[in-house]
Structures are given as C-alpha cells and as structure tokens.
Amino acid sequence: MLAWTPFLEPMNAMQSVWYLLLLPMVFGISVVYRALREKQYATYWRSVAIMSGQVVIGIVGIAVALGFFVQIVIPLLNQP
Amino acid sequence: MSNTYSNNDSISINFTAIVLGWLLPGLGHVSVGQKRRGFLIMGGVLFLVFCGALVGGIDAVDHNKDGLWFIAQVWCGPVVIGIDLLNQTFIAPLPIADKVTLVGLSHANEMGTLFIAMAGLMNFVVLLDVIQAKRGEDFELRSHAQDRRAS
C-alpha cells in the first residue's frame, strides 16, 4: 500500500472489499440525478440521501435473493 | 384531430449548452443560468470520474481494449479522452513486465471502468435535460414554471 501511486496504479487494496465501492458510486449517481429532478434546493441533500439508501437497499436485496437462489434453491433442485 | 400544441410548447434546442455540457459536465446548465444545478451536476459527475480513476487507475479508460465501455465513458467529454490519452501514451506501449503493476485486474479494473461509465451515462442524461432547459430555471424557479405549464 505504501508503494501505491494514486491514479497511475489501480487500488488493488480494494480487491477483497470491492462491493463497498457501491456506496460512493450510488452517492455520485444520486447527486447528479437529484440535481436534475429535485424541485427545491432545501430538500436536495435529503433526497440524495434517500435515493442513495433506496438503491443500496435494493441492490443488497437483489444480492441476498440471488445468494439464496444459488446457495439454497439450486442445490435443493439438484438433489435426486 | 386538433393540434393542441401552442407556440409556448415548442422546444428550442440550445446547441451551445449541449456542447458546453459535454466539454465540462454541468457547464451546459450553468450557461443557461441554472448555476446551482450545474455545479451540483459538475461535482457529481467529476466525483464519479475521480473515483473511477482512483480505483482503476488511468487504465480504467482504454478505447482499444474496452471499446464498448469507452462509448459510455466518452459522454463525460474531454476529461475522459485525456485519461485515455494518458493511458495510451504512458501505459499501453510498455512491455507486459513493466506494466503489470499499472494495469487494473479483476475488481479494481471492473469497478474503475464502471464508475467512469456511470459518469458518462449520467452526463448523457444531463445533456438530454439541457436540451429543453429554460434560461434561469434553477431549483425553485423550475418548479414554479412546471406549475404554470400544468395550469
């Protein structure tokens, strides 16, 4: 990590926790999208936080459902 | 069937704002007087590009090896073309032994590429919005204008 040169070298330290990068990605997307859709600036950052939370919860839900299907349902279907 | 459109409904396309919005994300909205909205867009898109280049390195943009991704990324404008130029100039020509630590592998490369692709696609949405953006309709003013059009 000490020898890492930002931007020139990829951040390989994130390989094992890559899914945490979902958080800044969702935040950035929400900032742009709510800037287009929000009608009042007073509620802007609250809307960004809500949208970020909704997307993260949605993706985590899909991941749990897929995990359940792959880890439990498919092995059950394969049993003779 | 009668034509229900009035002259007020006609859409005037602001090509200058579209070009400015591509040159620097958010600048299109700033140019039509929506400064706060434009700077928020600029911050959001550049944040995504910054994160992508940080996570994946400048190898996250490569028009030769990731051509389809580049189509999505290039909507961010010259900043992405500049990253690609740096990649093609400094990393791509190196022998494999030299660039082994400079090229992103697995998740680092995937996430870096995805970050910048999402930035490009979001800026594409922004450019679609700026097509019909009215001058000076920043946050509160846009909602008032929408109410006026609805009534």
gemmi code that builds the backbone of each chain (N, CA, C; Angstrom):
import gemmi

chains = {
    "A": [
        ("MET", (0.825, -1.208, 0.000), (0.000, 0.000, 0.000), (0.861, 1.260, 0.000)),
        ("LEU", (2.028, 1.198, 0.693), (2.890, 2.372, 0.763), (3.452, 2.741, -0.597)),
        ("ALA", (3.660, 1.722, -1.448), (4.242, 1.973, -2.755), (3.194, 2.321, -3.798)),
        ("TRP", (1.962, 2.460, -3.370), (0.886, 2.721, -4.315), (0.946, 4.158, -4.828)),
        ("THR", (0.888, 4.322, -6.135), (0.856, 5.647, -6.749), (-0.571, 5.922, -7.220)),
        ("PRO", (-1.288, 6.841, -6.576), (-2.686, 7.094, -6.961), (-2.809, 7.469, -8.432)),
        ("PHE", (-3.860, 6.986, -9.066), (-4.218, 7.237, -10.463), (-3.324, 6.480, -11.450)),
        ("LEU", (-2.044, 6.309, -11.137), (-1.180, 5.573, -12.057), (-1.368, 4.075, -11.853)),
        ("GLU", (-1.496, 3.679, -10.588), (-1.710, 2.267, -10.277), (-3.126, 2.061, -9.751)),
        ("PRO", (-3.744, 0.944, -10.100), (-5.095, 0.666, -9.570), (-5.045, 0.419, -8.063)),
        ("MET", (-6.199, 0.629, -7.415), (-6.267, 0.470, -5.963), (-6.524, -1.003, -5.637)),
        ("ASN", (-5.459, -1.787, -5.700), (-5.624, -3.230, -5.504), (-5.990, -3.607, -4.076)),
        ("ALA", (-5.787, -2.669, -3.146), (-6.161, -2.949, -1.752), (-7.669, -3.145, -1.616)),
        ("MET", (-8.440, -2.656, -2.618), (-9.907, -2.778, -2.555), (-10.419, -4.080, -3.158)),
        ("GLN", (-9.497, -4.939, -3.633), (-9.937, -6.163, -4.329), (-10.885, -7.007, -3.478)),
        ("SER", (-10.550, -7.128, -2.189), (-11.340, -8.037, -1.347), (-12.612, -7.375, -0.816)),
        ("VAL", (-12.675, -6.053, -0.867), (-13.875, -5.355, -0.365), (-14.461, -4.461, -1.461)),
        ("TRP", (-14.413, -4.966, -2.680), (-14.833, -4.164, -3.837), (-16.287, -3.721, -3.736)),
        ("TYR", (-17.101, -4.527, -3.071), (-18.533, -4.206, -3.004), (-18.807, -2.934, -2.205)),
        ("LEU", (-17.856, -2.514, -1.364), (-18.032, -1.256, -0.625), (-17.991, -0.043, -1.563)),
        ("LEU", (-17.400, -0.248, -2.757), (-17.354, 0.850, -3.728), (-18.737, 1.192, -4.271)),
        ("LEU", (-19.712, 0.329, -3.983), (-21.101, 0.642, -4.350), (-21.547, 1.951, -3.700)),
        ("LEU", (-21.068, 2.203, -2.479), (-21.528, 3.385, -1.731), (-21.154, 4.702, -2.420)),
        ("PRO", (-19.860, 4.935, -2.741), (-19.561, 6.197, -3.445), (-20.188, 6.268, -4.837)),
        ("MET", (-20.338, 5.109, -5.495), (-20.943, 5.135, -6.837), (-22.408, 5.563, -6.766)),
        ("VAL", (-23.126, 4.987, -5.837), (-24.539, 5.339, -5.681), (-24.683, 6.801, -5.255)),
        ("PHE", (-23.775, 7.264, -4.390), (-23.821, 8.664, -3.965), (-23.626, 9.602, -5.163)),
        ("GLY", (-22.632, 9.317, -5.982), (-22.369, 10.171, -7.152), (-23.536, 10.194, -8.121)),
        ("ILE", (-24.111, 9.020, -8.375), (-25.259, 8.940, -9.287), (-26.440, 9.723, -8.703)),
        ("SER", (-26.659, 9.600, -7.394), (-27.774, 10.300, -6.755), (-27.587, 11.817, -6.806)),
        ("VAL", (-26.349, 12.267, -6.603), (-26.078, 13.713, -6.656), (-26.478, 14.277, -8.021)),
        ("VAL", (-26.100, 13.562, -9.084), (-26.410, 14.050, -10.434), (-27.912, 13.940, -10.710)),
        ("TYR", (-28.499, 12.799, -10.405), (-29.908, 12.581, -10.749), (-30.837, 13.523, -9.980)),
        ("ARG", (-30.570, 13.678, -8.672), (-31.444, 14.561, -7.880), (-31.252, 16.021, -8.274)),
        ("ALA", (-30.048, 16.377, -8.790), (-29.844, 17.747, -9.269), (-30.766, 18.045, -10.451)),
        ("LEU", (-31.076, 17.000, -11.223), (-31.975, 17.194, -12.367), (-33.434, 17.188, -11.947)),
        ("ARG", (-33.788, 16.358, -10.981), (-35.193, 16.105, -10.691), (-35.753, 16.905, -9.519)),
        ("GLU", (-34.858, 17.341, -8.605), (-35.370, 17.987, -7.403), (-35.927, 19.368, -7.721)),
        ("LYS", (-37.044, 19.699, -7.097), (-37.673, 20.985, -7.376), (-37.206, 22.082, -6.431)),
        ("GLN", (-36.822, 21.689, -5.220), (-36.398, 22.692, -4.244), (-35.032, 22.326, -3.678)),
        ("TYR", (-34.160, 23.323, -3.609), (-32.824, 23.039, -3.114), (-32.851, 22.675, -1.634)),
        ("ALA", (-33.850, 23.163, -0.906), (-33.924, 22.906, 0.540), (-33.998, 21.415, 0.843)),
        ("THR", (-34.616, 20.657, -0.062), (-34.775, 19.217, 0.177), (-33.779, 18.383, -0.621)),
        ("TYR", (-32.816, 19.054, -1.266), (-31.933, 18.354, -2.205), (-31.091, 17.262, -1.529)),
        ("TRP", (-30.339, 17.642, -0.475), (-29.418, 16.668, 0.118), (-30.169, 15.541, 0.816)),
        ("ARG", (-31.355, 15.859, 1.344), (-32.174, 14.804, 1.945), (-32.606, 13.801, 0.872)),
        ("SER", (-32.973, 14.325, -0.303), (-33.361, 13.445, -1.402), (-32.195, 12.596, -1.881)),
        ("VAL", (-30.994, 13.204, -1.893), (-29.797, 12.440, -2.283), (-29.583, 11.281, -1.314)),
        ("ALA", (-29.716, 11.566, -0.023), (-29.513, 10.514, 0.990), (-30.579, 9.425, 0.854)),
        ("ILE", (-31.823, 9.839, 0.630), (-32.903, 8.850, 0.496), (-32.689, 7.974, -0.733)),
        ("MET", (-32.363, 8.613, -1.868), (-32.156, 7.834, -3.096), (-30.974, 6.878, -2.943)),
        ("SER", (-29.892, 7.380, -2.318), (-28.717, 6.517, -2.099), (-29.105, 5.305, -1.259)),
        ("GLY", (-29.839, 5.551, -0.183), (-30.274, 4.453, 0.676), (-31.168, 3.470, -0.050)),
        ("GLN", (-32.101, 3.990, -0.845), (-33.013, 3.107, -1.574), (-32.262, 2.206, -2.553)),
        ("VAL", (-31.312, 2.795, -3.277), (-30.568, 2.000, -4.272), (-29.715, 0.940, -3.572)),
        ("VAL", (-29.037, 1.336, -2.486), (-28.195, 0.371, -1.763), (-29.059, -0.765, -1.213)),
        ("ILE", (-30.187, -0.410, -0.595), (-31.074, -1.459, -0.056), (-31.578, -2.362, -1.179)),
        ("GLY", (-31.929, -1.771, -2.314), (-32.398, -2.566, -3.448), (-31.346, -3.544, -3.943)),
        ("ILE", (-30.098, -3.056, -4.085), (-29.029, -3.932, -4.590), (-28.689, -5.010, -3.564)),
        ("VAL", (-28.654, -4.636, -2.288), (-28.400, -5.645, -1.244), (-29.515, -6.688, -1.261)),
        ("GLY", (-30.766, -6.243, -1.440), (-31.895, -7.181, -1.518), (-31.754, -8.151, -2.682)),
        ("ILE", (-31.372, -7.609, -3.840), (-31.173, -8.471, -5.016), (-30.044, -9.459, -4.760)),
        ("ALA", (-28.955, -8.972, -4.117), (-27.818, -9.861, -3.817), (-28.241, -10.990, -2.871)),
        ("VAL", (-29.029, -10.639, -1.850), (-29.493, -11.668, -0.901), (-30.386, -12.683, -1.619)),
        ("ALA", (-31.294, -12.185, -2.464), (-32.197, -13.086, -3.190), (-31.418, -14.012, -4.120)),
        ("LEU", (-30.444, -13.444, -4.838), (-29.638, -14.275, -5.739), (-28.808, -15.289, -4.947)),
        ("GLY", (-28.237, -14.836, -3.830), (-27.461, -15.741, -2.982), (-28.313, -16.887, -2.475)),
        ("PHE", (-29.514, -16.558, -2.043), (-30.445, -17.591, -1.563), (-30.746, -18.588, -2.685)),
        ("PHE", (-30.986, -18.074, -3.887), (-31.320, -18.936, -5.013), (-30.147, -19.854, -5.384)),
        ("VAL", (-28.946, -19.253, -5.441), (-27.775, -20.027, -5.889), (-27.307, -20.997, -4.804)),
        ("GLN", (-27.324, -20.542, -3.544), (-26.766, -21.358, -2.462), (-27.753, -22.400, -1.929)),
        ("ILE", (-29.030, -22.102, -1.987), (-30.005, -22.993, -1.347), (-30.961, -23.640, -2.350)),
        ("VAL", (-31.578, -22.836, -3.206), (-32.613, -23.376, -4.090), (-32.026, -24.330, -5.124)),
        ("ILE", (-30.968, -23.908, -5.788), (-30.389, -24.752, -6.845), (-29.846, -26.068, -6.283)),
        ("PRO", (-29.103, -26.065, -5.142), (-28.690, -27.363, -4.567), (-29.876, -28.261, -4.225)),
        ("LEU", (-30.976, -27.665, -3.750), (-32.161, -28.475, -3.457), (-32.731, -29.105, -4.729)),
        ("LEU", (-32.722, -28.326, -5.818), (-33.243, -28.844, -7.085), (-32.360, -29.948, -7.655)),
        ("ASN", (-31.069, -29.905, -7.314), (-30.145, -30.904, -7.837), (-30.178, -32.213, -7.069)),
        ("GLN", (-30.835, -32.214, -5.909), (-30.885, -33.453, -5.141), (-31.767, -34.481, -5.850)),
        ("PRO", (-31.338, -35.733, -5.855), (-32.137, -36.777, -6.538), (-33.434, -37.076, -5.789)),
    ],
    "B": [
        ("MET", (-58.611, 15.528, -35.736), (-57.787, 15.642, -34.536), (-57.109, 17.005, -34.533)),
        ("SER", (-57.352, 17.745, -33.520), (-56.811, 19.102, -33.492), (-55.412, 19.117, -32.891)),
        ("ASN", (-54.669, 20.084, -33.328), (-53.325, 20.245, -32.789), (-53.403, 21.027, -31.481)),
        ("THR", (-53.047, 20.392, -30.399), (-53.190, 21.032, -29.094), (-51.923, 21.769, -28.670)),
        ("TYR", (-50.912, 21.739, -29.507), (-49.672, 22.409, -29.139), (-49.741, 23.891, -29.475)),
        ("SER", (-49.287, 24.692, -28.561), (-49.215, 26.119, -28.824), (-47.766, 26.504, -29.074)),
        ("ASN", (-47.548, 27.734, -29.425), (-46.182, 28.188, -29.665), (-45.331, 28.079, -28.402)),
        ("ASN", (-45.982, 28.197, -27.224), (-45.227, 28.128, -25.968), (-44.682, 26.729, -25.705)),
        ("ASP", (-45.288, 25.700, -26.349), (-44.851, 24.331, -26.115), (-43.673, 23.925, -26.993)),
        ("SER", (-43.357, 24.746, -28.015), (-42.300, 24.353, -28.923), (-40.964, 24.326, -28.195)),
        ("ILE", (-40.160, 23.328, -28.524), (-38.880, 23.144, -27.843), (-37.787, 23.770, -28.694)),
        ("SER", (-37.081, 24.696, -28.109), (-35.937, 25.282, -28.807), (-34.682, 24.618, -28.264)),
        ("ILE", (-33.952, 23.979, -29.161), (-32.765, 23.225, -28.749), (-31.571, 24.163, -28.649)),
        ("ASN", (-30.949, 24.153, -27.491), (-29.805, 25.022, -27.245), (-28.517, 24.224, -27.495)),
        ("PHE", (-28.026, 24.308, -28.725), (-26.862, 23.503, -29.094), (-25.609, 23.940, -28.332)),
        ("THR", (-25.505, 25.232, -28.066), (-24.332, 25.722, -27.325), (-24.273, 25.091, -25.936)),
        ("ALA", (-25.430, 25.027, -25.274), (-25.472, 24.430, -23.927), (-25.123, 22.944, -23.983)),
        ("ILE", (-25.569, 22.255, -25.038), (-25.259, 20.822, -25.164), (-23.754, 20.618, -25.319)),
        ("VAL", (-23.146, 21.427, -26.189), (-21.697, 21.303, -26.410), (-20.929, 21.644, -25.130)),
        ("LEU", (-21.351, 22.713, -24.456), (-20.687, 23.088, -23.201), (-20.860, 21.997, -22.145)),
        ("GLY", (-22.045, 21.380, -22.116), (-22.318, 20.304, -21.167), (-21.473, 19.071, -21.430)),
        ("TRP", (-21.094, 18.879, -22.677), (-20.209, 17.761, -22.996), (-18.749, 18.120, -22.678)),
        ("LEU", (-18.371, 19.360, -22.979), (-16.987, 19.778, -22.724), (-16.648, 19.698, -21.235)),
        ("LEU", (-17.569, 20.160, -20.396), (-17.388, 20.053, -18.944), (-18.767, 19.789, -18.336)),
        ("PRO", (-18.968, 18.590, -17.775), (-20.299, 18.242, -17.250), (-20.859, 19.330, -16.334)),
        ("GLY", (-22.113, 19.709, -16.576), (-22.761, 20.732, -15.759), (-22.646, 22.136, -16.329)),
        ("LEU", (-21.676, 22.345, -17.223), (-21.456, 23.687, -17.764), (-22.622, 24.123, -18.656)),
        ("GLY", (-23.297, 23.151, -19.253), (-24.472, 23.475, -20.065), (-25.556, 24.135, -19.226)),
        ("HIS", (-25.814, 23.573, -18.049), (-26.820, 24.158, -17.164), (-26.360, 25.511, -16.631)),
        ("VAL", (-25.075, 25.628, -16.327), (-24.557, 26.918, -15.857), (-24.750, 27.977, -16.938)),
        ("SER", (-24.522, 27.578, -18.203), (-24.617, 28.553, -19.301), (-26.041, 29.046, -19.523)),
        ("VAL", (-27.044, 28.269, -19.116), (-28.428, 28.746, -19.264), (-28.944, 29.350, -17.949)),
        ("GLY", (-28.033, 29.643, -17.053), (-28.405, 30.358, -15.834), (-28.768, 29.474, -14.665)),
        ("GLN", (-28.703, 28.157, -14.834), (-29.032, 27.242, -13.728), (-27.729, 26.878, -13.011)),
        ("LYS", (-27.185, 27.881, -12.331), (-25.821, 27.724, -11.806), (-25.732, 26.671, -10.713)),
        ("ARG", (-26.649, 26.724, -9.754), (-26.563, 25.793, -8.629), (-26.743, 24.346, -9.114)),
        ("ARG", (-27.724, 24.159, -9.992), (-27.954, 22.827, -10.552), (-26.722, 22.369, -11.338)),
        ("GLY", (-26.154, 23.264, -12.136), (-24.996, 22.932, -12.964), (-23.776, 22.539, -12.140)),
        ("PHE", (-23.520, 23.294, -11.080), (-22.340, 22.979, -10.263), (-22.537, 21.676, -9.485)),
        ("LEU", (-23.777, 21.369, -9.086), (-24.026, 20.080, -8.428), (-23.792, 18.928, -9.409)),
        ("ILE", (-24.265, 19.109, -10.645), (-24.037, 18.084, -11.676), (-22.539, 17.913, -11.927)),
        ("MET", (-21.849, 19.049, -12.045), (-20.402, 19.015, -12.280), (-19.700, 18.249, -11.152)),
        ("GLY", (-20.069, 18.562, -9.921), (-19.465, 17.884, -8.777), (-19.745, 16.394, -8.788)),
        ("GLY", (-20.986, 16.016, -9.087), (-21.358, 14.600, -9.085), (-20.638, 13.808, -10.161)),
        ("VAL", (-20.634, 14.330, -11.388), (-20.006, 13.596, -12.498), (-18.488, 13.520, -12.296)),
        ("LEU", (-17.886, 14.645, -11.919), (-16.428, 14.625, -11.730), (-16.031, 13.771, -10.523)),
        ("PHE", (-16.901, 13.699, -9.517), (-16.650, 12.806, -8.380), (-16.587, 11.350, -8.851)),
        ("LEU", (-17.527, 10.965, -9.731), (-17.534, 9.594, -10.253), (-16.285, 9.316, -11.087)),
        ("VAL", (-15.893, 10.283, -11.923), (-14.691, 10.101, -12.748), (-13.454, 10.002, -11.850)),
        ("PHE", (-13.396, 10.871, -10.836), (-12.264, 10.867, -9.895), (-12.156, 9.518, -9.195)),
        ("CYS", (-13.288, 9.021, -8.694), (-13.288, 7.724, -8.009), (-12.874, 6.602, -8.958)),
        ("GLY", (-13.378, 6.644, -10.197), (-13.045, 5.610, -11.178), (-11.559, 5.576, -11.483)),
        ("ALA", (-10.966, 6.760, -11.679), (-9.533, 6.829, -11.980), (-8.702, 6.451, -10.750)),
        ("LEU", (-9.235, 6.741, -9.578), (-8.518, 6.404, -8.338), (-8.527, 4.890, -8.104)),
        ("VAL", (-9.681, 4.275, -8.322), (-9.821, 2.835, -8.048), (-9.158, 2.003, -9.151)),
        ("GLY", (-9.423, 2.346, -10.409), (-8.930, 1.531, -11.511), (-7.638, 2.031, -12.128)),
        ("GLY", (-7.158, 3.205, -11.678), (-6.002, 3.801, -12.345), (-6.412, 4.366, -13.689)),
        ("ILE", (-5.473, 5.014, -14.388), (-5.852, 5.601, -15.677), (-6.120, 4.514, -16.713)),
        ("ASP", (-5.781, 3.277, -16.389), (-6.094, 2.156, -17.274), (-7.598, 1.865, -17.317)),
        ("ALA", (-8.369, 2.525, -16.431), (-9.822, 2.305, -16.423), (-10.483, 2.834, -17.702)),
        ("VAL", (-9.793, 3.696, -18.426), (-10.303, 4.181, -19.717), (-9.346, 3.703, -20.800)),
        ("ASP", (-9.835, 2.844, -21.670), (-8.988, 2.289, -22.726), (-9.856, 2.032, -23.950)),
        ("HIS", (-9.738, 2.911, -24.942), (-10.634, 2.773, -26.100), (-10.262, 1.588, -26.985)),
        ("ASN", (-9.054, 1.066, -26.815), (-8.654, -0.083, -27.621), (-9.185, -1.396, -27.046)),
        ("LYS", (-8.970, -1.591, -25.742), (-9.337, -2.881, -25.142), (-10.745, -2.891, -24.567)),
        ("ASP", (-11.254, -1.714, -24.205), (-12.611, -1.628, -23.642), (-13.448, -0.680, -24.499)),
        ("GLY", (-13.539, -1.010, -25.771), (-14.196, -0.115, -26.726), (-15.654, 0.169, -26.403)),
        ("LEU", (-16.396, -0.860, -26.022), (-17.819, -0.668, -25.721), (-18.004, 0.187, -24.468)),
        ("TRP", (-17.153, -0.063, -23.458), (-17.210, 0.767, -22.249), (-16.873, 2.218, -22.581)),
        ("PHE", (-15.924, 2.386, -23.507), (-15.496, 3.739, -23.866), (-16.644, 4.541, -24.479)),
        ("ILE", (-17.537, 3.844, -25.185), (-18.697, 4.539, -25.770), (-19.535, 5.178, -24.666)),
        ("ALA", (-19.680, 4.476, -23.538), (-20.424, 5.052, -22.412), (-19.598, 6.127, -21.699)),
        ("GLN", (-18.288, 5.888, -21.573), (-17.446, 6.808, -20.806), (-17.241, 8.140, -21.505)),
        ("VAL", (-17.231, 8.126, -22.836), (-16.834, 9.336, -23.569), (-17.863, 10.455, -23.463)),
        ("TRP", (-19.073, 10.154, -22.955), (-20.071, 11.205, -22.759), (-19.637, 12.183, -21.672)),
        ("CYS", (-18.599, 11.822, -20.893), (-18.063, 12.765, -19.897), (-17.243, 13.869, -20.554)),
        ("GLY", (-16.873, 13.672, -21.802), (-16.173, 14.722, -22.516), (-14.662, 14.613, -22.484)),
        ("PRO", (-13.991, 15.733, -22.690), (-12.527, 15.738, -22.844), (-11.774, 15.166, -21.642)),
        ("VAL", (-12.360, 15.224, -20.453), (-11.642, 14.708, -19.288), (-11.367, 13.206, -19.449)),
        ("VAL", (-12.326, 12.486, -20.008), (-12.156, 11.048, -20.231), (-11.220, 10.802, -21.418)),
        ("ILE", (-11.355, 11.632, -22.446), (-10.441, 11.492, -23.589), (-9.004, 11.751, -23.124)),
        ("GLY", (-8.829, 12.706, -22.217), (-7.500, 12.986, -21.662), (-6.945, 11.800, -20.885)),
        ("ILE", (-7.805, 11.154, -20.080), (-7.360, 9.969, -19.328), (-6.960, 8.862, -20.294)),
        ("ASP", (-7.766, 8.682, -21.349), (-7.446, 7.653, -22.349), (-6.122, 7.974, -23.042)),
        ("LEU", (-5.922, 9.255, -23.332), (-4.676, 9.677, -23.982), (-3.471, 9.379, -23.086)),
        ("LEU", (-3.616, 9.659, -21.787), (-2.536, 9.348, -20.843), (-2.268, 7.851, -20.804)),
        ("ASN", (-3.351, 7.068, -20.814), (-3.216, 5.612, -20.790), (-2.492, 5.118, -22.046)),
        ("GLN", (-2.925, 5.615, -23.208), (-2.324, 5.160, -24.467), (-0.883, 5.627, -24.607)),
        ("THR", (-0.557, 6.754, -23.960), (0.793, 7.303, -24.090), (1.774, 6.650, -23.117)),
        ("PHE", (1.329, 6.490, -21.864), (2.290, 6.078, -20.827), (2.207, 4.605, -20.436)),
        ("ILE", (1.044, 3.973, -20.553), (0.911, 2.596, -20.063), (0.816, 1.576, -21.191)),
        ("ALA", (-0.049, 1.834, -22.176), (-0.287, 0.834, -23.225), (0.984, 0.402, -23.967)),
        ("PRO", (1.910, 1.320, -24.281), (3.084, 0.880, -25.065), (4.103, 0.083, -24.252)),
        ("LEU", (3.989, 0.071, -22.925), (5.001, -0.598, -22.104), (4.980, -2.111, -22.313)),
        ("PRO", (6.130, -2.769, -22.177), (6.137, -4.241, -22.203), (5.371, -4.790, -20.999)),
        ("ILE", (4.873, -5.993, -21.151), (3.993, -6.577, -20.121), (4.657, -6.578, -18.751)),
        ("ALA", (5.949, -6.878, -18.698), (6.640, -6.949, -17.406), (6.636, -5.597, -16.686)),
        ("ASP", (6.679, -4.512, -17.471), (6.730, -3.180, -16.859), (5.350, -2.680, -16.436)),
        ("LYS", (4.321, -3.075, -17.175), (3.006, -2.511, -16.870), (2.153, -3.424, -15.998)),
        ("VAL", (2.764, -4.470, -15.463), (1.971, -5.418, -14.678), (1.363, -4.772, -13.435)),
        ("THR", (2.064, -3.800, -12.834), (1.506, -3.135, -11.647), (0.649, -1.928, -12.012)),
        ("LEU", (0.653, -1.529, -13.271), (-0.075, -0.330, -13.687), (-1.451, -0.647, -14.273)),
        ("VAL", (-1.660, -1.907, -14.651), (-2.921, -2.297, -15.266), (-3.827, -2.920, -14.209)),
        ("GLY", (-5.054, -2.432, -14.155), (-6.007, -2.949, -13.183), (-6.443, -4.364, -13.532)),
        ("LEU", (-6.575, -5.186, -12.509), (-7.031, -6.559, -12.717), (-8.294, -6.795, -11.914)),
        ("SER", (-9.111, -7.685, -12.390), (-10.288, -8.122, -11.656), (-11.149, -6.941, -11.193)),
        ("HIS", (-11.514, -6.935, -9.904), (-12.495, -5.981, -9.405), (-12.035, -4.530, -9.512)),
        ("ALA", (-10.747, -4.276, -9.297), (-10.262, -2.889, -9.358), (-10.505, -2.308, -10.744)),
        ("ASN", (-10.195, -3.089, -11.769), (-10.411, -2.634, -13.139), (-11.899, -2.532, -13.466)),
        ("GLU", (-12.658, -3.528, -13.035), (-14.102, -3.529, -13.331), (-14.793, -2.333, -12.695)),
        ("MET", (-14.503, -2.099, -11.415), (-15.179, -1.006, -10.705), (-14.722, 0.354, -11.231)),
        ("GLY", (-13.437, 0.486, -11.520), (-12.943, 1.751, -12.082), (-13.611, 2.063, -13.408)),
        ("THR", (-13.683, 1.042, -14.269), (-14.329, 1.217, -15.571), (-15.809, 1.540, -15.399)),
        ("LEU", (-16.456, 0.844, -14.464), (-17.894, 1.059, -14.237), (-18.177, 2.458, -13.683)),
        ("PHE", (-17.347, 2.926, -12.761), (-17.505, 4.276, -12.207), (-17.550, 5.312, -13.333)),
        ("ILE", (-16.566, 5.241, -14.224), (-16.456, 6.269, -15.266), (-17.558, 6.076, -16.317)),
        ("ALA", (-17.946, 4.822, -16.572), (-19.061, 4.579, -17.493), (-20.362, 5.153, -16.917)),
        ("MET", (-20.573, 4.996, -15.617), (-21.778, 5.558, -14.992), (-21.750, 7.079, -15.059)),
        ("ALA", (-20.551, 7.655, -14.876), (-20.431, 9.113, -15.003), (-20.816, 9.560, -16.407)),
        ("GLY", (-20.346, 8.815, -17.411), (-20.669, 9.165, -18.795), (-22.152, 9.042, -19.088)),
        ("LEU", (-22.761, 7.966, -18.610), (-24.194, 7.772, -18.869), (-25.034, 8.813, -18.128)),
        ("MET", (-24.602, 9.175, -16.906), (-25.335, 10.226, -16.190), (-25.205, 11.562, -16.910)),
        ("ASN", (-24.017, 11.827, -17.468), (-23.872, 13.083, -18.204), (-24.687, 13.061, -19.498)),
        ("PHE", (-24.899, 11.885, -20.067), (-25.786, 11.767, -21.237), (-27.209, 12.184, -20.844)),
        ("VAL", (-27.647, 11.734, -19.672), (-28.973, 12.135, -19.171), (-29.019, 13.649, -18.947)),
        ("VAL", (-27.921, 14.178, -18.410), (-27.837, 15.631, -18.183), (-27.948, 16.384, -19.504)),
        ("LEU", (-27.284, 15.864, -20.538), (-27.340, 16.530, -21.846), (-28.761, 16.472, -22.419)),
        ("LEU", (-29.468, 15.378, -22.182), (-30.869, 15.305, -22.619), (-31.706, 16.347, -21.887)),
        ("ASP", (-31.395, 16.563, -20.616), (-32.146, 17.548, -19.825), (-31.870, 18.969, -20.303)),
        ("VAL", (-30.608, 19.240, -20.659), (-30.249, 20.614, -21.014), (-30.828, 20.992, -22.382)),
        ("ILE", (-31.245, 19.994, -23.167), (-31.862, 20.286, -24.463), (-33.059, 21.208, -24.282)),
        ("GLN", (-33.878, 20.906, -23.272), (-35.092, 21.699, -23.084), (-35.033, 22.567, -21.833)),
        ("ALA", (-33.839, 22.775, -21.297), (-33.713, 23.630, -20.113), (-34.009, 25.076, -20.483)),
        ("LYS", (-34.824, 25.708, -19.668), (-35.159, 27.113, -19.903), (-34.175, 27.993, -19.135)),
        ("ARG", (-33.853, 29.123, -19.722), (-32.876, 30.025, -19.116), (-33.319, 30.474, -17.720)),
        ("GLY", (-32.438, 30.299, -16.769), (-32.670, 30.820, -15.428), (-33.591, 29.979, -14.561)),
        ("GLU", (-34.059, 28.821, -15.055), (-34.958, 27.992, -14.237), (-34.150, 27.119, -13.279)),
        ("ASP", (-33.586, 27.716, -12.253), (-32.874, 26.911, -11.263), (-33.901, 26.272, -10.332)),
        ("PHE", (-33.472, 25.644, -9.276), (-34.345, 24.772, -8.478), (-35.769, 25.288, -8.285)),
        ("GLU", (-35.938, 26.329, -7.492), (-37.275, 26.784, -7.145), (-38.011, 27.293, -8.380)),
        ("LEU", (-37.278, 27.979, -9.266), (-37.923, 28.560, -10.439), (-38.441, 27.483, -11.380)),
        ("ARG", (-37.731, 26.330, -11.462), (-38.200, 25.275, -12.356), (-39.536, 24.714, -11.866)),
        ("SER", (-39.678, 24.543, -10.565), (-40.944, 24.000, -10.050), (-42.086, 24.979, -10.300)),
        ("HIS", (-41.811, 26.282, -10.159), (-42.848, 27.267, -10.453), (-43.244, 27.231, -11.923)),
        ("ALA", (-42.244, 27.097, -12.791), (-42.529, 27.051, -14.226), (-43.334, 25.812, -14.583)),
        ("GLN", (-43.015, 24.673, -13.930), (-43.777, 23.444, -14.202), (-45.223, 23.602, -13.753)),
        ("ASP", (-45.414, 24.282, -12.607), (-46.777, 24.511, -12.137), (-47.544, 25.394, -13.116)),
        ("ARG", (-46.855, 26.426, -13.645), (-47.508, 27.329, -14.601), (-47.920, 26.577, -15.862)),
        ("ARG", (-46.998, 25.676, -16.346), (-47.311, 24.922, -17.565), (-48.471, 23.959, -17.328)),
        ("ALA", (-48.521, 23.400, -16.114), (-49.591, 22.436, -15.814), (-50.947, 23.114, -15.715)),
        ("SER", (-50.952, 24.359, -15.233), (-52.239, 25.037, -15.031), (-52.751, 25.665, -16.334)),
    ],
}
model = gemmi.Model(1)
for chain_id, residues in chains.items():
    chain = gemmi.Chain(chain_id)
    for i, (resn, *xyz) in enumerate(residues, 1):
        res = gemmi.Residue()
        res.name, res.seqid = resn, gemmi.SeqId(i, " ")
        for name, pos in zip(("N", "CA", "C"), xyz):
            atom = gemmi.Atom()
            atom.name, atom.element = name, gemmi.Element(name[0])
            atom.pos, atom.b_iso = gemmi.Position(*pos), 0.0
            res.add_atom(atom)
        chain.add_residue(res)
    model.add_chain(chain)
structure = gemmi.Structure()
structure.add_model(model)
structure.setup_entities()
